[in-house]
Structures are given as C-alpha cells and as structure tokens.
Amino acid sequence: MAHFTTQVGLGQLLAIVQIIGADFDITSPGILSWLSAGYSLTVGTFILISGRMGDIFGYKNMLVIGYAWYAVFTLVAGCSVYSNYVLFIFARVLQGIGPSICLPNALALLGILFEPGMGKNMAFAAFGACAPTGSIMGSIFAGVFALAWWPWTFWSFAMVLVAHAVVTALTIPDTQVRTIQPRSLVDYMNHLDLYAATIGITAMILFNFAWNQAPVVGWDSPYVLVCLILAVLLFPAFLYLELRVSKFPLIPWSVFNRDNGFVLACIAMGWASFGIWVYYIWQIFLVSRGVSPILGAAYLTPMIISGIVAAGSTGLLLGIVRPAWLMVFSLSAFLASAVLTATLPPHQIYWAQIFVCTLVATFGMEMSFPAATVYLSNSIEREHQGVAASLVSTIVNYSISLGLGFAGTVEVNVRHGDSPKEILQGYRGALYIAVGFAGMGLATSVVFLAHTYWGSRRGSKVEASE
C-alpha cells in the first residue's frame, strides 16, 4: 500500500489537472506542470532522511507517521478550492513528504522480513507491481469524483490514508532490531546527520525548483538563476560533509562502488523519461484528443495486467539473470514507450500506438525498480536497509520531478501559440526529451552489462591463476 498510495497521489492529479487548472484560471503550462512536479519533488527529496529516521525510530512507527502526514496535507489540497492555486501547490509539495516517509520504511520492512532469495525477489516485485495499479486507480476515482466536484478526490483519499495508518499500526509486525540508540539531543542530530541532510535537501530543492520554475517565469529571472547557482554550490558541500565530516553519513560507504553507480544512473534516466511520458500522454488525452478523465484512465487500464505480468517476470528473472540485463530490458521499454508517444497522431485509433504503450511502459517500471532495490539491498549491511531502500526511491521520484522541469522548459520554448497544432508541437518537444533520457539510459545499461561480463571474466582468470 505504501507504493500503491504514492502512485495514487500522482495518478489522481494527472487525470484532472486540466479541470483543476481551469478552476484556478491557470493558463501557463509551466504552472500546470508544477501541480504534479511539486509532489514528486518532495517525495524524492526527503526520502533519504526518512530512511535514516526509520533506522533510529523504527520502520513501522515511521510508516504510520507517514500515512498520517500524507492524510493531513491531502485534506488541505482539497480545501485549497476555497483559496487559490498557490495553496494547492503548497499542499501538494507538503503532501509529498508523506510518501517520502512511507516508501523507504515500507521497503526496509520488506528488507528485514525476507532473507535474500526468491521470496525477497518476489516481495519486491509485488511492491513494484502496485505502481501502475495505484496510478490507474487514482486516475479512475479522480475522474469519477470530478463529475461531482474535484476536491472530493482529495478528501476521500485522505479518509483512505487515515484507515491505512490505523491498519498499519494494528497489523504489521515489527521485527526490527535497532542497533542505533542515541542518548542525547546531540547524539540524535549526529545519527540523523542533520547538518549534511539540511544542506543536501536544500540543494536538491533549489536545483529542482529552478528547473521547474524557469518555464513559468523564464531563465532571465534573477531568482531562478540564484537558486540554480546556490544549488550547484551546496552539492559539493553536502558531499564533503558526507565523506569527510559526518560520523554517521546518510549514505554508507558500501554504496559507493561502480556497479551501484551504474544501477542508479540507469534508474535516474529511465524514470526521468517515465515522468515526462506519463504527464504528457495525459495532456495528449485530455487536450489534443479531447477525452474525459474517465476515458483517459480506461485507455491506460491494460497497464494493470501488463504490470502484474512484468512484476512476476522480474521476480523470477532476478534469481536467474544479471541485474544488468534487467536494466537493459527496462530502459528499452522506457525508450519504446517514449518514441511511440512522441510520434503519436492525437486522433489515431487507440489500438495502433496507445495500446502498445500501455503494454510496454510497465516493463520499464516493473523491471528497473525491483531490480535496483534488491541489488542495493543485498549490497548493504542489514542495519542500513532503510538507506538502501531510500536511495533508489530518492532517485526515482526526484528524477520524475526534475525530468518534468526539463520537459516544461522545452515545451514553453517550442510552442509559439495556442492553436491545437502549436500545443501538440510543445507536447512532442517535451516527449523528445523523454526519448533522449531513455536513450542515454539504454546506452548506460549496455555499458553496465559489458562491465559486469568483463568483471566476471577477469575474476575467473584471477581464480584460475591462483
């Protein structure tokens, strides 16, 4: 449910973004993309510190807190109808902190409840399978509630999240052995690595904000440039604190190796492509094709079946093939779905390209996320499972938000009017950015695959010589 509800929060907005935009008199495509990007920004930014908090305060406890936080600001998002879009964006940004708490701690619970092997592989695959299902269900119910009044989309979801918090507290086992026992406030700050975390989070927010705000106000705006420059200056400071100063760094040293770097790079580029794809295919449905939110959700329902198939296949393949192969397969799926959508004639028959997209796109999601999570989980010490889970989720969600910022910049600059042709041209320009990200990711995954075979070959030669 942690992954399911995270994707509900994304999918419910995508289905009714045009309705909400019309209600708030939003005409700028940059502001419209903020309604989605603001949520993914905080989901990705706060995950690392949330995983560390789970190591200290308990994964189950943090999961309950995450659901409660998520419920409160989902309620506020609905109530923003009585104010303006600024409050709605503010609520969406804070809403994303809830999933950022839930995701790493739910994954960490799976990491400690299952030993490495087929059971753990299938558990993580099942976790990944909830992504397309959650997104589609969020879209369907958003479309239904929008027939009455769109705020009910958020108010009803807040009620569901409260129920999740209660059920989690009563039913999920807590088998965590907490090896970190701080004894004072200073000790807590050191174990949480608050100094480095504050600088890192600030840098990520400023960098993301600059790219997502630039399509709204332009790159010639002084505060956008200041935010970007400050972010670039703060990133090295964060790395210095993590590597040289922090007694308990957020990212353990065991993560810093070449193979993990390849895996995370593939994840970043694949999910940046996916974030652009899922946002703009909805814009083509709602604006260029002129369908209702419910029909748009119906277009994507095959993703539920293909997602289950992809997740099950991934769970089986994780114990058979190298993770690098799964990265190659997943990036190929991300690339294919981006190309099919970028070249989509808006009024083409559904079965020609849209249907094929729904079958292909889920393989990118369901192969990359579980493979990366299991790979990092198995390479990190048991007491740092929260960090392992956090790192993958951070890359996934931050890349979605940042990718939208890049795509929004392109859309604004290639679209020169409000005619259907110009609007579609802007969408396609953004989608070609998704093609570029997926293409770079595929090339990286091929290099990773070659590297793993080369490493195995060199290892075999060394053993033979010994």
ZANU-464012 format. One record per residue (C-alpha): x, y, z; residue in three letters. Coordinates in nm, 3 decimals, always signed. Example, Ala and Ser with C-alpha at 12.3 -4.5 7.8 and 13.67 -1.06 7.14 Angstrom:
REM residues 2
      px      py      pz resn
  +1.230  -0.450  +0.780  ala
  +1.367  -0.106  +0.714  ser
This chain:
REM residues 466
      px      py      pz resn
  +0.000  +0.000  +0.000  met
  +0.293  +0.238  +0.052  ala
  +0.378  +0.220  -0.318  his
  +0.013  +0.197  -0.424  phe
  -0.088  +0.515  -0.239  thr
  +0.221  +0.701  -0.360  thr
  +0.117  +0.640  -0.719  gln
  -0.247  +0.723  -0.641  val
  -0.123  +1.068  -0.540  gly
  +0.045  +1.104  -0.878  leu
  -0.227  +0.948  -1.095  gly
  -0.523  +1.132  -0.943  gln
  -0.370  +1.471  -1.029  leu
  -0.276  +1.376  -1.385  leu
  -0.633  +1.277  -1.469  ala
  -0.792  +1.604  -1.359  ile
  -0.504  +1.853  -1.399  val
  -0.693  +2.043  -1.670  gln
  -1.007  +2.062  -1.454  ile
  -0.811  +2.195  -1.158  ile
  -0.621  +2.435  -1.384  gly
  -0.946  +2.573  -1.528  ala
  -1.094  +2.613  -1.179  asp
  -0.790  +2.814  -1.068  phe
  -0.767  +3.004  -1.402  asp
  -0.420  +2.862  -1.474  ile
  -0.315  +2.917  -1.835  thr
  +0.063  +2.871  -1.812  ser
  +0.181  +2.518  -1.896  pro
  +0.472  +2.571  -1.656  gly
  +0.236  +2.627  -1.362  ile
  +0.025  +2.327  -1.465  leu
  +0.332  +2.101  -1.458  ser
  +0.412  +2.232  -1.108  trp
  +0.089  +2.074  -0.981  leu
  +0.249  +1.736  -1.049  ser
  +0.620  +1.817  -1.016  ala
  +0.583  +1.972  -0.669  gly
  +0.455  +1.641  -0.532  tyr
  +0.734  +1.433  -0.686  ser
  +0.991  +1.691  -0.573  leu
  +0.933  +1.629  -0.203  thr
  +0.871  +1.257  -0.246  val
  +1.223  +1.231  -0.387  gly
  +1.395  +1.492  -0.171  thr
  +1.302  +1.377  +0.180  phe
  +1.332  +1.000  +0.133  ile
  +1.696  +0.970  +0.243  leu
  +1.644  +1.139  +0.579  ile
  +1.318  +0.946  +0.624  ser
  +1.501  +0.617  +0.580  gly
  +1.757  +0.718  +0.843  arg
  +1.475  +0.816  +1.081  met
  +1.335  +0.466  +1.031  gly
  +1.672  +0.317  +1.130  asp
  +1.654  +0.512  +1.457  ile
  +1.283  +0.543  +1.546  phe
  +1.155  +0.224  +1.385  gly
  +1.035  +0.147  +1.033  tyr
  +0.683  +0.061  +1.141  lys
  +0.647  +0.375  +1.353  asn
  +0.762  +0.595  +1.066  met
  +0.525  +0.418  +0.826  leu
  +0.229  +0.508  +1.048  val
  +0.352  +0.869  +1.079  ile
  +0.395  +0.887  +0.702  gly
  +0.036  +0.784  +0.634  tyr
  -0.092  +1.035  +0.890  ala
  +0.112  +1.322  +0.740  trp
  +0.001  +1.222  +0.391  tyr
  -0.365  +1.229  +0.500  ala
  -0.344  +1.577  +0.656  val
  -0.199  +1.753  +0.350  phe
  -0.416  +1.558  +0.108  thr
  -0.709  +1.707  +0.300  leu
  -0.552  +2.054  +0.272  val
  -0.510  +2.008  -0.106  ala
  -0.885  +1.955  -0.137  gly
  -0.962  +2.252  +0.086  cys
  -0.748  +2.479  -0.134  ser
  -1.052  +2.510  -0.361  val
  -1.163  +2.783  -0.121  tyr
  -0.834  +2.971  -0.173  ser
  -0.609  +2.969  -0.484  asn
  -0.360  +2.758  -0.676  tyr
  -0.070  +2.878  -0.460  val
  -0.217  +2.698  -0.160  leu
  -0.286  +2.392  -0.377  phe
  +0.077  +2.374  -0.493  ile
  +0.195  +2.434  -0.135  phe
  -0.029  +2.149  -0.014  ala
  +0.093  +1.919  -0.293  arg
  +0.455  +1.990  -0.202  val
  +0.393  +1.908  +0.165  leu
  +0.172  +1.615  +0.067  gln
  +0.473  +1.452  -0.100  gly
  +0.658  +1.429  +0.233  ile
  +0.407  +1.162  +0.341  gly
  +0.504  +0.912  +0.069  pro
  +0.869  +1.004  +0.120  ser
  +0.830  +0.870  +0.475  ile
  +0.623  +0.566  +0.377  cys
  +0.825  +0.435  +0.083  leu
  +1.171  +0.375  +0.236  pro
  +1.034  +0.240  +0.562  asn
  +0.796  +0.000  +0.388  ala
  +1.082  -0.122  +0.169  leu
  +1.308  -0.154  +0.473  ala
  +1.044  -0.368  +0.646  leu
  +1.046  -0.599  +0.345  leu
  +1.426  -0.600  +0.355  gly
  +1.437  -0.730  +0.712  ile
  +1.133  -0.961  +0.689  leu
  +1.282  -1.154  +0.394  phe
  +1.623  -1.316  +0.357  glu
  +1.796  -1.288  +0.017  pro
  +1.642  -1.533  -0.226  gly
  +1.330  -1.596  -0.432  met
  +1.093  -1.489  -0.154  gly
  +1.262  -1.150  -0.123  lys
  +1.274  -1.108  -0.502  asn
  +0.901  -1.176  -0.534  met
  +0.818  -0.947  -0.242  ala
  +0.998  -0.655  -0.403  phe
  +0.844  -0.742  -0.740  ala
  +0.497  -0.736  -0.581  ala
  +0.583  -0.400  -0.426  phe
  +0.674  -0.269  -0.771  gly
  +0.356  -0.412  -0.926  ala
  +0.149  -0.174  -0.715  cys
  +0.280  +0.128  -0.910  ala
  +0.071  +0.109  -1.230  pro
  -0.230  -0.022  -1.037  thr
  -0.217  +0.269  -0.794  gly
  -0.175  +0.526  -1.067  ser
  -0.465  +0.391  -1.274  ile
  -0.696  +0.356  -0.973  met
  -0.612  +0.711  -0.867  gly
  -0.696  +0.834  -1.217  ser
  -1.026  +0.644  -1.231  ile
  -1.154  +0.766  -0.895  phe
  -1.035  +1.120  -0.968  ala
  -1.237  +1.116  -1.289  gly
  -1.543  +0.984  -1.106  val
  -1.525  +1.236  -0.821  phe
  -1.460  +1.520  -1.067  ala
  -1.804  +1.455  -1.213  leu
  -1.937  +1.591  -0.883  ala
  -1.660  +1.821  -0.754  trp
  -1.285  +1.767  -0.787  trp
  -1.195  +1.839  -0.418  pro
  -1.370  +1.513  -0.324  trp
  -1.085  +1.336  -0.500  thr
  -0.853  +1.452  -0.223  phe
  -1.095  +1.444  +0.068  trp
  -1.191  +1.081  +0.001  ser
  -0.826  +0.983  -0.040  phe
  -0.745  +1.146  +0.295  ala
  -1.003  +0.920  +0.459  met
  -0.842  +0.614  +0.299  val
  -0.498  +0.720  +0.423  leu
  -0.625  +0.754  +0.780  val
  -0.757  +0.398  +0.754  ala
  -0.417  +0.282  +0.626  his
  -0.244  +0.440  +0.926  ala
  -0.475  +0.258  +1.168  val
  -0.448  -0.081  +0.994  val
  -0.069  -0.049  +0.970  thr
  -0.041  +0.021  +1.342  ala
  -0.258  -0.280  +1.429  leu
  -0.141  -0.548  +1.186  thr
  +0.215  -0.512  +1.052  ile
  +0.479  -0.699  +1.259  pro
  +0.775  -0.505  +1.398  asp
  +1.078  -0.736  +1.384  thr
  +1.339  -0.463  +1.359  gln
  +1.643  -0.482  +1.587  val
  +1.753  -0.124  +1.641  arg
  +2.130  -0.109  +1.665  thr
  +2.131  +0.273  +1.685  ile
  +2.041  +0.402  +2.032  gln
  +2.111  +0.778  +2.066  pro
  +2.135  +0.903  +2.424  arg
  +2.110  +1.282  +2.387  ser
  +1.984  +1.553  +2.153  leu
  +2.333  +1.600  +2.006  val
  +2.361  +1.225  +1.962  asp
  +2.029  +1.221  +1.774  tyr
  +2.146  +1.504  +1.548  met
  +2.470  +1.319  +1.471  asn
  +2.296  +0.990  +1.397  his
  +2.038  +1.164  +1.178  leu
  +2.323  +1.354  +1.011  asp
  +2.105  +1.665  +1.027  leu
  +2.374  +1.911  +0.921  tyr
  +2.456  +1.732  +0.596  ala
  +2.090  +1.638  +0.542  ala
  +1.980  +2.002  +0.568  thr
  +2.237  +2.113  +0.311  ile
  +2.160  +1.821  +0.079  gly
  +1.785  +1.869  +0.095  ile
  +1.822  +2.244  +0.038  thr
  +2.044  +2.185  -0.265  ala
  +1.801  +1.933  -0.417  met
  +1.501  +2.160  -0.363  ile
  +1.673  +2.468  -0.507  leu
  +1.802  +2.282  -0.813  phe
  +1.465  +2.125  -0.884  asn
  +1.278  +2.449  -0.814  phe
  +1.497  +2.638  -1.062  ala
  +1.428  +2.393  -1.345  trp
  +1.054  +2.371  -1.278  asn
  +1.007  +2.745  -1.221  gln
  +1.205  +2.855  -1.526  ala
  +0.927  +2.757  -1.771  pro
  +0.691  +2.981  -1.571  val
  +0.898  +3.300  -1.535  val
  +1.185  +3.244  -1.780  gly
  +1.556  +3.181  -1.734  trp
  +1.625  +3.554  -1.731  asp
  +1.456  +3.582  -1.391  ser
  +1.722  +3.664  -1.128  pro
  +1.583  +3.443  -0.851  tyr
  +1.578  +3.136  -1.078  val
  +1.946  +3.184  -1.158  leu
  +2.030  +3.248  -0.792  val
  +1.855  +2.925  -0.688  cys
  +2.042  +2.728  -0.953  leu
  +2.380  +2.874  -0.857  ile
  +2.322  +2.815  -0.484  leu
  +2.223  +2.454  -0.554  ala
  +2.539  +2.394  -0.757  val
  +2.748  +2.537  -0.472  leu
  +2.570  +2.339  -0.200  leu
  +2.603  +1.996  -0.365  phe
  +2.985  +1.979  -0.317  pro
  +2.940  +2.098  +0.042  ala
  +2.696  +1.811  +0.105  phe
  +2.937  +1.556  -0.043  leu
  +3.225  +1.695  +0.162  tyr
  +3.025  +1.665  +0.485  leu
  +2.914  +1.312  +0.396  glu
  +3.260  +1.187  +0.303  leu
  +3.484  +1.379  +0.543  arg
  +3.292  +1.515  +0.841  val
  +2.976  +1.317  +0.925  ser
  +3.017  +1.047  +1.188  lys
  +2.709  +0.865  +1.058  phe
  +2.668  +0.961  +0.689  pro
  +2.325  +0.925  +0.533  leu
  +2.476  +0.716  +0.254  ile
  +2.706  +0.439  +0.386  pro
  +3.044  +0.384  +0.225  trp
  +2.934  +0.041  +0.096  ser
  +2.704  +0.217  -0.154  val
  +2.990  +0.397  -0.326  phe
  +3.105  +0.147  -0.586  asn
  +3.099  +0.136  -0.963  arg
  +2.821  -0.119  -1.002  asp
  +2.581  +0.073  -0.777  asn
  +2.667  +0.389  -0.969  gly
  +2.569  +0.226  -1.298  phe
  +2.241  +0.099  -1.147  val
  +2.145  +0.440  -1.005  leu
  +2.237  +0.620  -1.329  ala
  +2.010  +0.385  -1.525  cys
  +1.729  +0.443  -1.274  ile
  +1.768  +0.822  -1.292  ala
  +1.749  +0.841  -1.671  met
  +1.475  +0.580  -1.708  gly
  +1.243  +0.736  -1.454  trp
  +1.306  +1.091  -1.576  ala
  +1.183  +0.963  -1.913  ser
  +0.885  +0.796  -1.748  phe
  +0.785  +1.111  -1.556  gly
  +0.772  +1.308  -1.879  ile
  +0.591  +1.028  -2.062  trp
  +0.315  +0.982  -1.806  val
  +0.248  +1.357  -1.774  tyr
  +0.237  +1.433  -2.146  tyr
  +0.044  +1.129  -2.257  ile
  -0.229  +1.254  -2.024  trp
  -0.208  +1.601  -2.183  gln
  -0.249  +1.443  -2.527  ile
  -0.553  +1.253  -2.400  phe
  -0.720  +1.549  -2.229  leu
  -0.626  +1.837  -2.458  val
  -0.528  +1.711  -2.803  ser
  -0.759  +1.410  -2.810  arg
  -1.031  +1.580  -2.601  gly
  -1.137  +1.276  -2.394  val
  -1.276  +1.274  -2.040  ser
  -1.058  +1.178  -1.740  pro
  -1.251  +0.851  -1.703  ile
  -1.193  +0.753  -2.065  leu
  -0.827  +0.853  -2.034  gly
  -0.793  +0.621  -1.734  ala
  -0.969  +0.347  -1.932  ala
  -0.708  +0.389  -2.208  tyr
  -0.437  +0.304  -1.956  leu
  -0.607  +0.016  -1.772  thr
  -0.413  -0.254  -1.966  pro
  -0.113  -0.132  -1.765  met
  -0.257  -0.310  -1.462  ile
  -0.241  -0.650  -1.634  ile
  +0.091  -0.587  -1.807  ser
  +0.229  -0.453  -1.478  gly
  +0.141  -0.774  -1.295  ile
  +0.299  -0.981  -1.574  val
  +0.610  -0.762  -1.574  ala
  +0.645  -0.775  -1.194  ala
  +0.605  -1.153  -1.185  gly
  +0.858  -1.195  -1.464  ser
  +1.102  -0.967  -1.283  thr
  +1.068  -1.162  -0.959  gly
  +1.159  -1.483  -1.143  leu
  +1.435  -1.329  -1.354  leu
  +1.607  -1.165  -1.055  leu
  +1.731  -1.506  -0.946  gly
  +1.832  -1.617  -1.296  ile
  +1.988  -1.329  -1.493  val
  +2.225  -1.049  -1.404  arg
  +2.063  -0.721  -1.287  pro
  +2.237  -0.551  -1.580  ala
  +2.017  -0.746  -1.823  trp
  +1.705  -0.626  -1.640  leu
  +1.833  -0.269  -1.673  met
  +1.879  -0.317  -2.049  val
  +1.526  -0.459  -2.082  phe
  +1.369  -0.183  -1.870  ser
  +1.546  +0.105  -2.049  leu
  +1.444  -0.045  -2.383  ser
  +1.082  -0.037  -2.262  ala
  +1.114  +0.324  -2.142  phe
  +1.261  +0.421  -2.480  leu
  +0.994  +0.240  -2.683  ala
  +0.706  +0.400  -2.490  ser
  +0.859  +0.749  -2.525  ala
  +0.912  +0.709  -2.900  val
  +0.560  +0.574  -2.956  leu
  +0.405  +0.867  -2.767  thr
  +0.627  +1.137  -2.921  ala
  +0.519  +1.027  -3.268  thr
  +0.154  +0.966  -3.178  leu
  -0.109  +1.130  -3.405  pro
  -0.360  +1.252  -3.143  pro
  -0.670  +1.113  -3.314  his
  -0.518  +0.786  -3.428  gln
  -0.708  +0.466  -3.345  ile
  -0.642  +0.356  -2.986  tyr
  -0.504  +0.011  -3.077  trp
  -0.225  +0.141  -3.302  ala
  +0.015  +0.312  -3.058  gln
  -0.157  +0.399  -2.729  ile
  -0.245  +0.036  -2.653  phe
  +0.109  -0.076  -2.734  val
  +0.243  +0.193  -2.497  cys
  +0.034  +0.056  -2.211  thr
  +0.184  -0.289  -2.265  leu
  +0.543  -0.172  -2.296  val
  +0.577  +0.110  -2.041  ala
  +0.511  -0.108  -1.735  thr
  +0.810  -0.329  -1.815  phe
  +1.031  -0.025  -1.771  gly
  +0.879  +0.048  -1.430  met
  +0.850  -0.306  -1.301  glu
  +1.193  -0.428  -1.407  met
  +1.403  -0.130  -1.305  ser
  +1.263  -0.053  -0.959  phe
  +1.267  -0.405  -0.802  pro
  +1.599  -0.495  -0.967  ala
  +1.771  -0.183  -0.834  ala
  +1.617  -0.214  -0.488  thr
  +1.712  -0.580  -0.446  val
  +2.061  -0.515  -0.587  tyr
  +2.133  -0.235  -0.340  leu
  +1.957  -0.412  -0.052  ser
  +2.182  -0.715  -0.095  asn
  +2.496  -0.499  -0.117  ser
  +2.433  -0.303  +0.205  ile
  +2.454  -0.413  +0.568  glu
  +2.130  -0.530  +0.733  arg
  +2.119  -0.234  +0.974  glu
  +2.121  +0.008  +0.678  his
  +1.827  -0.139  +0.488  gln
  +1.638  +0.189  +0.528  gly
  +1.917  +0.371  +0.348  val
  +1.929  +0.115  +0.066  ala
  +1.557  +0.147  +0.005  ala
  +1.573  +0.525  +0.039  ser
  +1.841  +0.575  -0.221  leu
  +1.653  +0.402  -0.504  val
  +1.323  +0.575  -0.418  ser
  +1.501  +0.911  -0.397  thr
  +1.648  +0.872  -0.744  ile
  +1.315  +0.752  -0.889  val
  +1.095  +1.031  -0.758  asn
  +1.346  +1.314  -0.783  tyr
  +1.416  +1.218  -1.144  ser
  +1.043  +1.228  -1.224  ile
  +1.016  +1.582  -1.093  ser
  +1.341  +1.706  -1.248  leu
  +1.256  +1.548  -1.583  gly
  +0.930  +1.744  -1.586  leu
  +1.128  +2.063  -1.530  gly
  +1.347  +1.994  -1.833  phe
  +1.044  +1.897  -2.043  ala
  +0.848  +2.205  -1.936  gly
  +1.134  +2.429  -2.044  thr
  +1.135  +2.270  -2.389  val
  +0.757  +2.283  -2.422  glu
  +0.741  +2.655  -2.345  val
  +1.018  +2.737  -2.592  asn
  +0.894  +2.533  -2.890  val
  +0.529  +2.625  -2.850  arg
  +0.452  +2.963  -3.007  his
  +0.074  +2.982  -2.985  gly
  -0.246  +2.829  -2.852  asp
  -0.368  +2.653  -3.165  ser
  -0.407  +2.273  -3.144  pro
  -0.109  +2.233  -3.376  lys
  +0.117  +2.454  -3.161  glu
  +0.003  +2.284  -2.840  ile
  +0.080  +1.941  -2.986  leu
  +0.418  +2.066  -3.105  gln
  +0.501  +2.168  -2.748  gly
  +0.398  +1.827  -2.615  tyr
  +0.610  +1.649  -2.875  arg
  +0.911  +1.867  -2.798  gly
  +0.883  +1.765  -2.431  ala
  +0.841  +1.398  -2.524  leu
  +1.157  +1.404  -2.735  tyr
  +1.339  +1.496  -2.413  ile
  +1.196  +1.173  -2.270  ala
  +1.332  +0.988  -2.573  val
  +1.675  +1.142  -2.507  gly
  +1.677  +1.041  -2.139  phe
  +1.571  +0.685  -2.217  ala
  +1.828  +0.660  -2.497  gly
  +2.109  +0.772  -2.265  met
  +1.986  +0.528  -2.003  gly
  +1.985  +0.242  -2.251  leu
  +2.342  +0.322  -2.357  ala
  +2.447  +0.331  -1.991  thr
  +2.280  -0.003  -1.921  ser
  +2.463  -0.163  -2.216  val
  +2.795  -0.034  -2.078  val
  +2.697  -0.171  -1.735  phe
  +2.618  -0.509  -1.889  leu
  +2.955  -0.519  -2.068  ala
  +3.128  -0.415  -1.745  his
  +2.970  -0.699  -1.546  thr
  +3.077  -0.960  -1.802  tyr
  +3.427  -0.810  -1.818  trp
  +3.450  -0.815  -1.439  gly
  +3.339  -1.178  -1.424  ser
  +3.590  -1.272  -1.690  arg
  +3.875  -1.101  -1.507  arg
  +3.768  -1.266  -1.181  gly
  +3.769  -1.609  -1.345  ser
  +4.120  -1.550  -1.482  lys
  +4.248  -1.448  -1.137  val
  +4.099  -1.759  -0.976  glu
  +4.248  -1.980  -1.248  ala
  +4.595  -1.829  -1.199  ser
  +4.574  -1.881  -0.822  glu
